[in-house]
Amino acid sequence: MLCWSGVGLLWKVSGNLKTNSYIDILENALIPSVDLHSLHSGWTFQQDNAPSHRSKGAKQWFGEQRIEVMNWPAQSPDLNPIENLWDHISLRIQKSSPSNHRVMECHIKQLGKHRH
């Protein structure tokens, strides 16, 4: 299961994350999270170098939204704190041994609620 998250909403991703799907997530999770936390100025968006993140379409979307983006190496926990969260979630899920995909998704949502 692939998920997208940060300081804000957790978003489930089905299949590979393509540019259009990534932009949908940005519009439906990032923008509401910015509003939720009143981050209307003075912030920078951090993402790794996944292909959908560095695509022409994503770069254009960020430009149109006037969102400053800081690029980081992919899967580098020392620079990308969310990777530490995913490691923690992965270990907790393995310990719980979910019986099916739906149970695993429920565990992830519960863990995501307590990440702040």
N, C-alpha and C positions, 0 to 999 in steps of 0.2 A: 504494500500500500504506500502510495506517495502522498505526502501532505505538504502544504505550504503554510508557513506561519512566521510570526515575528512578535513584536509588541503589538498585539491586536488579535484579530480573528484567525482561527484555525480553519483551513480550507482543504477539503479532501480532493485529490486529483485522481481521476480515473485514466489509466493508460499513460502513454508518454506525454510529457509536457511540451506541447508545440507552442509557437508564438501566439496564435490566436487564443489558445487556452490560457496562456500566461497573462495576456492583456485582460481577458475576462476576470481572472483572479485579481489583478491589480484594480480593476474598476469595481469589483464586488466585495473585495476584502481590504485592500490597501486604503482606498479612498474613505470607506466608512470607518476604518481604524484611525485614520488621520483626524477625521471629524470627531470620533469618540474621545480621543485624547487631546483635542484642540491644538493640533500641531499644524497650524496654518502658515507658519514661517519659521525660518531658522533651523531646519532639520535636513538631514541628508539620508537618502535611502541606500541601504547596504544590501548587496546581493552577491552571489558567487558568479562564476563564469560559465554557468550552464548554457548550452547553445540557445535556448529560448530567451535567456536573460540578455544575451549580447546580440540578439538578432536585430536586423534593420528596423523591423516593425516595433519591437520593444523600445529601441532607442528613440524612434520617432514619437511613440506614445509618451515617453518620459519628457521629451522636448516640448510636446504640445501641452503637457500638464505643468510644465516648468518645475519639474522635480529634479533636484540635484541627485546624481547617482554616484556612489563610490564603489568601484569594483574591487573585489577580493578574490584570492585564489579559491577554487572549489575545494570543499572538504578539508579545510584547514582549521581545526578546532581552536588553535591558538589565536587566530584572527577572526574567526566566525563563531561567536558564542552559541548560535542556534544549533550548531553541530553537537555541542555538549548536551543540549537538551534532547536531541534525537538519540544520542547514545544512551542517555538516562531512560528515555521512554522505551527504547529497544530492550534494554536489560529488564525493565519492569514487565514488559509484555512477555518476554521469554520466561520469566519466573511464574507468571500467571497461567501460562500454557492455554491460551484461548482455544475453545473447541471448534470455532469456525470464524469466518471473516467478519461477520456481524458482531460477534462478541469482542473480537480484537478491536474493531472500530470503536465500540463503546468504551473499552479500556483507554484507548488513545484520547478520546474526547474527555474522559474523566481526568486523565493526567494533564491534558492541555488546560483544563480549567484551573489547575493549581500551579501553573508555571510562573506566576508573577510574584 
